[in-house]
Amino acid sequence: MRFDVNLYNVVITGLAFFFLFAAFQTASLTAQNALEAVFKQSNHTFDDAGYTSLAIVYISFGLFNWFAPIVVIYLGKKYSMIAGSVCYALFIASFIEPREWSLYLSSLVNGIGAAVLWTAQGAFITDCSSNFNLNQYFSLFWALFQANQIVGGLYAYISLSNTTEISKTLRVQLYGGLLGCAIFGILLLFLLKKPRKVDSSDMPSDLERDNISSSDELTESYSRTQNRLTVFQSTAQSLRRSVEILMTKPMMCILVAAAFTGSHFDEYRYCFEEYGVILRIYFQVMKLFNIR
């Protein structure tokens, strides 16, 4: 049986994101709790710093998405994912001994790295796929990726259960473990191999092609859009192409759905802040049964 390097790449990428985001999501959800404890234990001012840092992450993430394709072109997809992942690890490390300036700086770096990471990830999985198996490979990646919330939520619950305040020792243990988890995910990305070019034998037969649903036409269009990234020669061209995609009807529908999902998640997530530390810890358990 021939070794399928493209399937191997998809699995390794999914596992790398699994470990990286098990660490990042857990660090994000426990950030404000940890910073409130630091505020009580020292003279540092961290009033709502956890929320502010996450706001910086996602604002910089959104803004730098316009420029991320240029970075991916120059670094290549594999090393762009590695560079973006390192930015996530720096954000997690900033909680081991938090300072307000380092927290906000690492949040900015994390947001920039996130834009590069996700742009490179989509292009890399597409390179590993044919029009026939694109849906399957992306589904496999997302299945591996989303499972991170099970492990991350369970780790946070076990670490913080029966805890009313996060001590310095507990904080170092918690975020040190998460940092180690993120670094393991980064190391997995070094194992990625050059995708094998898809030849005609990977394409469906005439009978199979007749049975492909209309959704595959959308994935084919998506694949062509991703391939066009390679011809971008300047930031201006990249921005113009991004604006063109933004104004299409499918993208408008996606934006509405994304806005609803984000606001809904924040609503039920932050309602736990009104009920104290213990119930906020129980939120980690709820994540085990709520895979977004």
Phi, psi and omega in degrees: 000128183288137178291124181268097184293329180290317176296320176303315180298319180296316180295314180297319178297316178299318179292321178299315178292327177302308182289319181297315185273342168299321178287312185293314182297319179292319177298320180295317185285338179257001187301309184295322177301314181295319182288326175297321178293320177298321179299320180286329186270351184213186180266005180288143179260114181231041181294110181058024182293328179298316179292320180296319181296319178292326176297319178297318179304308188280333174292313179294326176301309181296317182291318185283348175303333179292334185251349184302321179303327179295318179297318181296323179297317184281322182271337188088159187292316182298308184284339172292319177295321179295314180298317178297322180293323177299324178297322176296318180297322178297322178297315180297318181296333183294343180273349180294316175224078191289139168230147186300316182294318181289327178296313181290323178295315179294330176294318177297315179297320179299316180297318178296315179296325179297319179298317179293316183300310185286328175295315180293322180299312180298318180292322182291314179297323177296320178297330181277356188244157167256171177299335183282324185246013182301315179298318182296316183291319177293324177296319178297315179301311184292329176296315178294317182296311186292338178295348181299331184290333177294308182292316181297315179295321179293320179297317180294320181295314180296320182289326189249359182297141181062025179244126179264341179210138182275110179285169180298318180298315180295322180296316180296319179295314182298306184282335173295318176296318179295322178296318177298320178297317179295318180297322177299319177298321178296317180298326178298327181295334177291344181276355181294143179250164178295127181300143177278134178295135182283127178256182186295335180292341179275351182275153182289156175289173180300320180293317179294322181296326179292337183266357179290132183286168181296339179296332180291335176294325178292320180293326177295318177296320178298318180298317179296321179298317179295320181295333180293344179301330184291343182261000178291127182251350183207162177298323180298317179295319179297316179296318181297317179294321180296319179295321179298317179292321181300327186273002179281155182298315178302320180291323177299318178296320179296320180297320178297314180296319180294320179296319179295315181299315181296315181292323180293318180296316179297323183298309182281337178290311188276352174295338179289340181295339183279353189244013174093175187294318185299313180291331176292328175291322178296340176300329178297324178293319180300328179298334180297333184250011183225073182277113182282000000 
